[in-house]
């Protein structure tokens, strides 16, 4: 399961390997900030508070847009954070810069 917290709406949705946090948020109508879906705008930045080990590794697009300290604190770009393990509960909250 994935627990998503958007700007005003939250949802707990079934996990789906190969999909990104952003794709799941959009499919389930969670109001998640985003512009590009490619990792260039960084509006979809999120704080992963649980289950980071259920996600694929940090992508080059994320390294280009974010600081190492953000990754250490649990931040990812939702458009780049791909679910790899459906058995892991992931909790993510949309935390854009602005």
C-alpha positions in Angstrom: 0.0 0.0 0.0 1.0 3.6 -0.6 -0.2 6.4 1.7 -0.2 9.7 -0.2 -0.7 13.1 1.3 -1.3 15.9 -1.2 -1.9 19.6 -0.6 -5.5 19.1 0.6 -6.3 15.4 0.0 -4.9 12.2 1.3 -5.4 8.6 0.1 -4.2 5.1 0.8 -3.9 3.3 -2.5 -2.7 -0.1 -3.7 0.9 -0.3 -4.6 2.0 -1.0 -8.1 5.5 -2.0 -9.0 7.0 0.0 -11.8 4.8 3.1 -11.2 6.0 6.3 -9.7 4.6 8.0 -6.6 3.4 10.8 -8.8 1.6 8.5 -11.3 -0.2 6.8 -8.3 -1.2 10.2 -6.9 -2.5 11.4 -10.2 -4.4 8.2 -10.8 -6.1 8.4 -7.5 -6.9 12.2 -7.8 -4.6 13.3 -4.9 -3.7 16.9 -5.5 0.0 16.6 -6.0 2.0 19.5 -7.4 3.7 18.8 -10.7 4.5 20.3 -14.0 6.8 18.2 -16.1 6.8 14.5 -14.9 10.5 14.3 -16.0 12.3 15.6 -12.9 13.1 19.0 -14.3 10.7 21.2 -12.4 11.0 19.6 -9.0 7.5 20.7 -8.1 6.6 17.1 -7.2 9.2 16.9 -4.4 8.0 14.7 -1.5 9.0 13.6 1.9 9.1 9.8 2.2 8.5 9.1 5.8 8.2 5.3 5.6 9.2 2.6 3.1 12.0 4.3 1.2 13.5 0.8 0.8 10.5 -0.1 -1.3 11.5 2.5 -3.9 14.1 2.3 -6.7 17.3 4.2 -6.2 17.8 8.0 -6.7 17.9 8.9 -10.4 20.2 11.2 -12.2 17.4 13.7 -12.6 17.0 13.8 -8.9 20.7 14.3 -8.3 20.6 17.2 -10.8 17.7 19.0 -8.9 18.3 18.2 -5.3 21.0 18.4 -2.6 22.4 15.3 -0.9 21.1 16.7 2.4 17.6 16.4 1.0 18.0 12.8 0.2 19.4 12.1 3.7 16.3 13.8 5.2 14.0 11.5 3.1 13.1 13.8 0.2 12.6 12.4 -3.4 11.0 13.7 -6.6 7.7 11.8 -6.9 8.0 11.6 -10.7 11.2 9.7 -10.3 10.5 7.6 -7.2 9.5 4.2 -8.7 7.8 1.5 -6.6 10.0 -1.6 -6.7 8.5 -3.7 -3.8 4.7 -3.8 -3.5 5.0 -5.5 -0.1 6.6 -2.4 1.5 4.2 0.2 2.9 5.4 3.6 1.5 4.2 6.9 3.0 4.9 10.1 1.1 3.8 13.7 1.5 4.0 16.3 -1.3 6.5 19.0 -0.1 7.2 21.4 -3.0 9.8 24.2 -2.5 7.1 26.8 -3.0 
